[in-house]
Amino acid sequence: MTEKTIKFWIIDSLESLSAKDLKKFKVMLCDREEEPRVTRRAVEDADEMDLADLLVKLCTESKAAHVTIDIFKKLGFNNEAAVLASKVPSGDGSSGGYTSNYMTGGVHFIDKHRISLIERITTVDPILDRLLMKKVITQENYSDIRCLNTSYKKMRELFEMGNVRSSVKGKDCLYEVLMESEPFVMEELKERS
């Protein structure tokens, strides 16, 4: 028998909702301020399988599950949130059971504040130096990002790097580096959370 995937469990949990509750879920999904953003057009005719496909395409399976759980909690669907949470691992596949101290509601601080960090971090090179030293990014990543001409482009590209985009440990390391190099920005974002 084939092991069921996280995507299967997301579909299963969405199918447990009434049509009215599924509509509420779609509205909340589109109203999220965190990345990845979803348009109303993308979900208006989507069924449960289409929604799960969309979430998995926009982010990793694990993050899709955590986004789903977070929306369930915000809607007060605590039973559905608990059932889905019991079916999926707490980290993503690359974390090896690693759990982060920087997660709230199933969303990492780095993901939650991605836009603000991209807009507000202006001195990127020292951050790159630290991430290279900690082996979160490769020498090639380092060189590619440093060639970009604005801090906005550099931060945006940094968020697309493999370990920062898909690994909880990579996000934790970026968080710690940002706390060292940009403490005022990070503390302000923490207060908003």
Backbone as CSV, one residue per row, in Angstrom:
resi,resn,N_x,N_y,N_z,CA_x,CA_y,CA_z,C_x,C_y,C_z
1,MET,0.841,-1.183,0.000,0.000,0.000,0.000,0.887,1.248,0.000
2,THR,0.544,2.223,-0.827,1.320,3.441,-0.946,1.047,4.371,0.237
3,GLU,2.119,4.977,0.757,1.963,5.931,1.854,1.275,7.187,1.329
4,LYS,0.341,7.713,2.101,-0.394,8.903,1.686,0.481,10.139,1.835
5,THR,0.381,11.041,0.850,1.207,12.243,0.835,0.542,13.362,1.633
6,ILE,1.330,14.392,1.916,0.793,15.568,2.596,-0.322,16.180,1.747
7,LYS,-0.113,16.209,0.426,-1.128,16.760,-0.473,-2.446,16.001,-0.314
8,PHE,-2.362,14.681,-0.189,-3.572,13.882,0.021,-4.292,14.335,1.286
9,TRP,-3.533,14.548,2.366,-4.149,14.933,3.639,-4.756,16.336,3.563
10,ILE,-4.129,17.220,2.776,-4.706,18.557,2.588,-6.045,18.434,1.863
11,ILE,-6.066,17.636,0.785,-7.320,17.420,0.037,-8.371,16.829,0.963
12,ASP,-7.992,15.811,1.720,-8.919,15.148,2.636,-9.502,16.136,3.646
13,SER,-8.659,17.008,4.186,-9.154,17.970,5.178,-10.060,19.016,4.541
14,LEU,-9.754,19.445,3.316,-10.611,20.411,2.625,-11.960,19.781,2.263
15,GLU,-11.941,18.488,1.927,-13.188,17.793,1.590,-14.108,17.637,2.804
16,SER,-13.542,17.737,4.001,-14.374,17.614,5.209,-15.172,18.893,5.486
17,LEU,-14.861,19.977,4.773,-15.563,21.250,4.968,-16.869,21.281,4.185
18,SER,-17.838,21.996,4.712,-19.074,22.236,3.955,-18.753,23.208,2.816
19,ALA,-19.662,23.345,1.861,-19.453,24.275,0.738,-19.258,25.704,1.254
20,LYS,-20.037,26.076,2.280,-19.936,27.423,2.858,-18.574,27.626,3.529
21,ASP,-18.114,26.614,4.275,-16.822,26.713,4.944,-15.665,26.699,3.945
22,LEU,-15.820,25.952,2.860,-14.789,25.947,1.822,-14.680,27.335,1.190
23,LYS,-15.808,27.986,1.013,-15.800,29.353,0.472,-15.078,30.298,1.435
24,LYS,-15.334,30.155,2.746,-14.636,30.958,3.750,-13.127,30.714,3.675
25,PHE,-12.751,29.441,3.503,-11.335,29.093,3.390,-10.698,29.817,2.202
26,LYS,-11.376,29.819,1.068,-10.852,30.488,-0.133,-10.663,31.981,0.106
27,VAL,-11.632,32.605,0.776,-11.534,34.042,1.068,-10.324,34.311,1.962
28,MET,-10.168,33.515,3.018,-9.037,33.692,3.930,-7.704,33.447,3.228
29,LEU,-7.671,32.470,2.326,-6.451,32.174,1.573,-6.045,33.383,0.735
30,CYS,-7.009,34.019,0.100,-6.722,35.194,-0.737,-6.383,36.428,0.097
31,ASP,-6.889,36.499,1.319,-6.658,37.664,2.174,-5.352,37.598,2.963
32,ARG,-4.637,36.472,2.878,-3.356,36.352,3.605,-2.391,37.427,3.147
33,GLU,-1.661,38.012,4.090,-0.651,39.019,3.752,0.716,38.393,3.540
34,GLU,0.899,37.179,4.041,2.182,36.505,3.907,2.311,35.910,2.509
35,GLU,3.565,35.647,2.129,3.843,34.953,0.877,3.598,33.471,1.099
36,PRO,3.171,32.738,0.115,2.812,33.172,-1.229,1.403,33.762,-1.258
37,ARG,1.236,34.795,-2.053,-0.070,35.442,-2.214,-0.886,34.668,-3.245
38,VAL,-2.198,34.627,-3.041,-3.106,33.904,-3.937,-4.193,34.874,-4.380
39,THR,-4.487,34.880,-5.671,-5.518,35.775,-6.205,-6.894,35.116,-6.132
40,ARG,-7.913,35.933,-6.069,-9.295,35.420,-6.056,-9.602,34.647,-7.336
41,ARG,-9.065,35.137,-8.415,-9.300,34.481,-9.707,-8.773,33.041,-9.701
42,ALA,-7.644,32.833,-9.017,-7.032,31.501,-8.983,-7.878,30.490,-8.210
43,VAL,-8.741,30.975,-7.301,-9.494,30.044,-6.451,-10.999,30.049,-6.690
44,GLU,-11.511,30.972,-7.480,-12.967,31.122,-7.564,-13.692,29.852,-8.014
45,ASP,-13.146,29.118,-8.971,-13.789,27.879,-9.436,-13.064,26.628,-8.957
46,ALA,-12.118,26.800,-8.039,-11.290,25.681,-7.591,-12.048,24.771,-6.626
47,ASP,-11.899,23.456,-6.841,-12.421,22.504,-5.870,-11.297,22.153,-4.891
48,GLU,-11.534,21.187,-4.034,-10.560,20.839,-3.004,-9.222,20.399,-3.603
49,MET,-9.273,19.585,-4.676,-8.032,19.120,-5.304,-7.285,20.268,-5.973
50,ASP,-8.031,21.164,-6.614,-7.397,22.322,-7.251,-6.715,23.211,-6.209
51,LEU,-7.366,23.410,-5.070,-6.782,24.233,-4.000,-5.493,23.606,-3.464
52,ALA,-5.531,22.294,-3.249,-4.330,21.605,-2.759,-3.207,21.699,-3.791
53,ASP,-3.538,21.499,-5.067,-2.532,21.632,-6.136,-1.927,23.022,-6.136
54,LEU,-2.778,24.038,-6.044,-2.330,25.429,-6.059,-1.381,25.700,-4.893
55,LEU,-1.758,25.282,-3.697,-0.920,25.502,-2.514,0.436,24.812,-2.650
56,VAL,0.431,23.576,-3.129,1.686,22.831,-3.263,2.571,23.439,-4.345
57,LYS,1.961,23.943,-5.428,2.744,24.579,-6.493,3.382,25.875,-6.012
58,LEU,2.679,26.622,-5.154,3.190,27.902,-4.688,4.269,27.757,-3.620
59,CYS,4.262,26.650,-2.899,5.262,26.438,-1.847,5.453,24.940,-1.656
60,THR,6.285,24.555,-0.740,6.510,23.134,-0.483,5.238,22.489,0.069
61,GLU,5.178,21.158,0.000,4.019,20.455,0.557,3.833,20.778,2.033
62,SER,4.938,20.770,2.757,4.860,21.027,4.191,4.326,22.427,4.474
63,LYS,4.839,23.411,3.746,4.359,24.776,3.970,2.882,24.878,3.585
64,ALA,2.478,24.189,2.519,1.069,24.196,2.114,0.198,23.663,3.254
65,ALA,0.676,22.619,3.917,-0.076,22.063,5.048,-0.154,23.074,6.190
66,HIS,0.948,23.747,6.461,0.956,24.715,7.561,0.102,25.939,7.242
67,VAL,0.075,26.354,5.990,-0.806,27.457,5.580,-2.258,27.038,5.789
68,THR,-2.581,25.811,5.395,-3.941,25.284,5.552,-4.325,25.228,7.034
69,ILE,-3.437,24.717,7.851,-3.688,24.635,9.299,-3.896,26.026,9.887
70,ASP,-3.060,26.966,9.490,-3.160,28.340,9.998,-4.515,28.954,9.640
71,ILE,-4.955,28.758,8.403,-6.263,29.300,7.988,-7.386,28.612,8.760
72,PHE,-7.289,27.297,8.929,-8.301,26.583,9.718,-8.414,27.191,11.117
73,LYS,-7.272,27.449,11.743,-7.285,28.009,13.099,-7.919,29.392,13.115
74,LYS,-7.584,30.213,12.135,-8.145,31.562,12.075,-9.654,31.531,11.867
75,LEU,-10.138,30.516,11.177,-11.576,30.383,10.939,-12.293,29.682,12.097
76,GLY,-11.524,29.205,13.053,-12.130,28.497,14.185,-12.405,27.035,13.888
77,PHE,-11.817,26.508,12.827,-11.980,25.089,12.477,-10.892,24.292,13.199
78,ASN,-10.942,24.330,14.518,-9.863,23.748,15.319,-9.769,22.237,15.177
79,ASN,-10.895,21.551,15.026,-10.865,20.103,14.853,-10.160,19.743,13.547
80,GLU,-10.504,20.433,12.461,-9.878,20.173,11.166,-8.383,20.483,11.221
81,ALA,-8.026,21.581,11.920,-6.616,21.955,12.068,-5.859,20.866,12.824
82,ALA,-6.446,20.359,13.903,-5.790,19.331,14.719,-5.624,18.030,13.944
83,VAL,-6.664,17.656,13.191,-6.594,16.412,12.411,-5.489,16.517,11.363
84,LEU,-5.444,17.628,10.616,-4.409,17.792,9.590,-3.026,17.860,10.231
85,ALA,-2.903,18.572,11.330,-1.609,18.681,12.013,-1.106,17.310,12.474
86,SER,-2.020,16.432,12.850,-1.612,15.094,13.298,-1.139,14.215,12.143
87,LYS,-1.502,14.580,10.918,-1.154,13.777,9.746,0.142,14.210,9.068
88,VAL,0.582,15.446,9.327,1.761,15.967,8.620,2.902,16.206,9.602
89,PRO,4.148,16.086,9.126,5.281,16.359,10.004,5.345,17.830,10.374
90,SER,5.990,18.139,11.491,6.034,19.527,11.965,6.982,20.398,11.164
91,GLY,8.035,19.833,10.600,8.938,20.598,9.748,8.682,20.239,8.313
92,ASP,9.589,20.627,7.385,9.432,20.151,6.019,10.330,18.946,5.835
93,GLY,10.234,18.298,4.694,10.951,17.055,4.456,12.444,17.165,4.648
94,SER,13.015,18.318,4.429,14.456,18.477,4.532,14.915,18.779,5.957
95,SER,13.996,18.889,6.873,14.384,19.284,8.225,14.725,18.101,9.115
96,GLY,14.388,16.877,8.696,14.730,15.695,9.465,14.183,15.714,10.874
97,GLY,12.945,16.175,11.069,12.346,16.227,12.390,12.720,17.465,13.176
98,TYR,13.520,18.306,12.623,13.961,19.543,13.259,12.771,20.478,13.438
99,THR,12.618,21.043,14.603,11.554,22.020,14.815,12.162,23.373,15.129
100,SER,11.535,24.402,14.617,12.047,25.760,14.738,11.420,26.491,15.908
101,ASN,12.207,27.364,16.527,11.692,28.243,17.580,11.070,29.497,16.999
102,TYR,11.166,29.668,15.682,10.725,30.906,15.041,9.454,30.704,14.214
103,MET,8.668,29.695,14.579,7.411,29.411,13.891,6.261,29.873,14.772
104,THR,5.255,30.478,14.137,4.008,30.788,14.828,2.870,30.421,13.900
105,GLY,1.939,29.656,14.402,0.798,29.245,13.589,1.206,28.456,12.361
106,GLY,2.309,27.703,12.459,2.756,26.890,11.336,3.493,27.669,10.256
107,VAL,3.748,28.959,10.487,4.443,29.779,9.496,5.727,30.330,10.122
108,HIS,6.815,30.203,9.398,8.107,30.698,9.886,8.128,32.221,9.845
109,PHE,8.795,32.827,10.813,8.949,34.286,10.885,9.471,34.853,9.559
110,ILE,10.444,34.185,8.958,11.049,34.638,7.699,10.003,34.673,6.591
111,ASP,9.141,33.670,6.514,8.079,33.647,5.495,7.020,34.707,5.793
112,LYS,6.672,34.832,7.051,5.625,35.771,7.446,6.005,37.220,7.132
113,HIS,7.290,37.542,7.293,7.751,38.931,7.122,8.609,39.121,5.870
114,ARG,8.479,38.221,4.930,9.298,38.253,3.719,9.273,39.620,3.031
115,ILE,8.101,40.150,2.779,7.985,41.416,2.048,8.660,42.547,2.816
116,SER,8.385,42.645,4.112,9.005,43.698,4.922,10.521,43.567,4.943
117,LEU,11.017,42.344,5.040,12.462,42.146,5.064,13.088,42.549,3.731
118,ILE,12.452,42.179,2.637,12.966,42.550,1.308,13.001,44.067,1.162
119,GLU,11.959,44.724,1.623,11.874,46.183,1.473,12.800,46.932,2.415
120,ARG,13.048,46.398,3.617,13.725,47.187,4.646,15.209,46.890,4.850
121,ILE,15.656,45.711,4.467,17.076,45.384,4.654,17.862,46.018,3.510
122,THR,18.782,46.920,3.847,19.522,47.645,2.809,20.995,47.248,2.726
123,THR,21.551,46.699,3.781,22.949,46.286,3.764,22.998,44.764,3.703
124,VAL,23.062,44.236,2.491,22.907,42.796,2.285,24.246,42.048,2.323
125,ASP,25.328,42.672,1.880,26.606,41.955,1.773,27.086,41.324,3.082
126,PRO,27.010,42.025,4.232,27.425,41.362,5.484,26.548,40.142,5.827
127,ILE,25.294,40.195,5.443,24.392,39.056,5.667,24.850,37.884,4.811
128,LEU,25.182,38.173,3.562,25.675,37.127,2.656,26.967,36.511,3.189
129,ASP,27.859,37.363,3.710,29.116,36.862,4.272,28.852,35.833,5.371
130,ARG,27.944,36.167,6.273,27.635,35.263,7.389,26.962,33.980,6.903
131,LEU,26.037,34.112,5.945,25.346,32.922,5.431,26.307,32.004,4.677
132,LEU,27.266,32.572,3.962,28.270,31.771,3.270,29.137,31.038,4.292
133,MET,29.548,31.747,5.338,30.379,31.143,6.381,29.637,29.978,7.060
134,LYS,28.324,30.129,7.234,27.524,29.085,7.887,27.056,28.015,6.895
135,LYS,27.457,28.150,5.628,27.142,27.189,4.561,25.648,27.086,4.262
136,VAL,24.936,28.187,4.468,23.517,28.232,4.102,23.401,28.509,2.607
137,ILE,24.337,29.301,2.076,24.408,29.557,0.638,25.771,29.107,0.131
138,THR,25.857,28.845,-1.161,27.116,28.415,-1.772,27.899,29.632,-2.258
139,GLN,29.152,29.408,-2.625,29.973,30.477,-3.177,29.336,31.022,-4.454
140,GLU,28.756,30.141,-5.253,28.093,30.574,-6.491,26.881,31.455,-6.183
141,ASN,26.069,31.045,-5.202,24.927,31.870,-4.774,25.412,33.240,-4.316
142,TYR,26.456,33.223,-3.510,27.046,34.441,-2.954,27.449,35.398,-4.077
143,SER,28.184,34.882,-5.052,28.650,35.704,-6.176,27.489,36.229,-7.017
144,ASP,26.518,35.359,-7.278,25.359,35.763,-8.092,24.580,36.897,-7.426
145,ILE,24.367,36.788,-6.128,23.589,37.807,-5.420,24.369,39.119,-5.341
146,ARG,25.663,39.031,-5.069,26.468,40.253,-4.946,26.518,41.043,-6.244
147,CYS,26.326,40.390,-7.382,26.350,41.076,-8.689,25.104,41.938,-8.916
148,LEU,24.056,41.698,-8.170,22.821,42.461,-8.368,23.016,43.890,-7.878
149,ASN,22.306,44.842,-8.510,22.628,46.256,-8.268,21.802,46.958,-7.195
150,THR,20.779,46.314,-6.645,20.023,46.964,-5.568,19.843,45.992,-4.401
151,SER,19.698,46.539,-3.203,19.494,45.693,-2.030,18.164,44.937,-2.151
152,TYR,17.182,45.579,-2.773,15.876,44.933,-2.965,16.043,43.658,-3.789
153,LYS,16.775,43.754,-4.907,16.994,42.585,-5.775,17.811,41.524,-5.049
154,LYS,18.802,41.967,-4.271,19.642,41.020,-3.544,18.827,40.229,-2.516
155,MET,17.998,40.927,-1.750,17.182,40.241,-0.739,16.164,39.313,-1.392
156,ARG,15.574,39.778,-2.465,14.590,38.955,-3.173,15.239,37.657,-3.661
157,GLU,16.432,37.771,-4.244,17.149,36.587,-4.729,17.564,35.687,-3.572
158,LEU,17.976,36.277,-2.455,18.362,35.494,-1.287,17.204,34.614,-0.818
159,PHE,15.991,35.158,-0.843,14.818,34.386,-0.428,14.513,33.234,-1.372
160,GLU,15.052,33.272,-2.585,14.811,32.199,-3.554,15.865,31.104,-3.494
161,MET,16.919,31.292,-2.708,17.972,30.289,-2.602,17.429,29.037,-1.922
162,GLY,17.906,27.875,-2.374,17.416,26.582,-1.915,17.237,26.432,-0.427
163,ASN,18.295,26.624,0.369,18.207,26.394,1.809,17.357,27.430,2.522
164,VAL,17.289,28.640,1.995,16.465,29.670,2.627,15.002,29.468,2.227
165,ARG,14.756,29.070,0.996,13.391,28.894,0.524,12.743,27.638,1.079
166,SER,13.480,26.532,1.147,12.820,25.262,1.420,13.225,24.572,2.717
167,SER,14.176,25.095,3.455,14.647,24.415,4.649,14.357,25.237,5.907
168,VAL,13.770,24.595,6.892,13.497,25.270,8.160,14.811,25.695,8.808
169,LYS,15.823,24.847,8.734,17.133,25.196,9.304,17.730,26.407,8.591
170,GLY,17.580,26.457,7.260,18.081,27.597,6.500,17.389,28.884,6.903
171,LYS,16.082,28.817,7.103,15.318,29.991,7.530,15.724,30.414,8.942
172,ASP,15.937,29.425,9.820,16.384,29.731,11.176,17.734,30.431,11.154
173,CYS,18.628,29.953,10.312,19.959,30.550,10.216,19.850,31.988,9.701
174,LEU,19.018,32.217,8.677,18.818,33.574,8.169,18.247,34.465,9.271
175,TYR,17.283,33.957,10.028,16.701,34.704,11.136,17.796,35.143,12.111
176,GLU,18.664,34.205,12.502,19.715,34.505,13.476,20.723,35.521,12.921
177,VAL,21.059,35.381,11.641,21.980,36.327,11.008,21.346,37.720,10.968
178,LEU,20.062,37.786,10.638,19.374,39.078,10.596,19.273,39.696,11.991
179,MET,19.103,38.875,13.015,19.080,39.401,14.386,20.421,40.026,14.753
180,GLU,21.523,39.444,14.236,22.855,39.992,14.495,23.090,41.286,13.724
181,SER,22.717,41.278,12.442,23.091,42.401,11.577,22.029,43.488,11.463
182,GLU,20.772,43.160,11.700,19.671,44.132,11.580,18.734,44.031,12.791
183,PRO,19.264,44.202,14.005,18.442,43.965,15.197,17.230,44.889,15.325
184,PHE,17.361,46.136,14.895,16.244,47.065,15.046,15.063,46.685,14.149
185,VAL,15.369,46.328,12.909,14.320,45.899,11.977,13.650,44.635,12.506
186,MET,14.457,43.680,12.949,13.914,42.404,13.420,13.063,42.587,14.672
187,GLU,13.509,43.411,15.605,12.740,43.627,16.832,11.398,44.301,16.516
188,GLU,11.403,45.227,15.588,10.158,45.879,15.206,9.187,44.879,14.580
189,LEU,9.687,44.000,13.730,8.838,42.983,13.108,8.334,41.986,14.148
190,LYS,9.172,41.651,15.130,8.752,40.742,16.205,7.612,41.368,17.014
191,GLU,7.700,42.658,17.267,6.648,43.339,18.021,5.321,43.318,17.271
192,ARG,5.387,43.397,15.944,4.166,43.364,15.125,3.500,42.002,15.134
193,SER,4.299,40.939,15.331,3.769,39.564,15.205,2.741,39.259,16.252
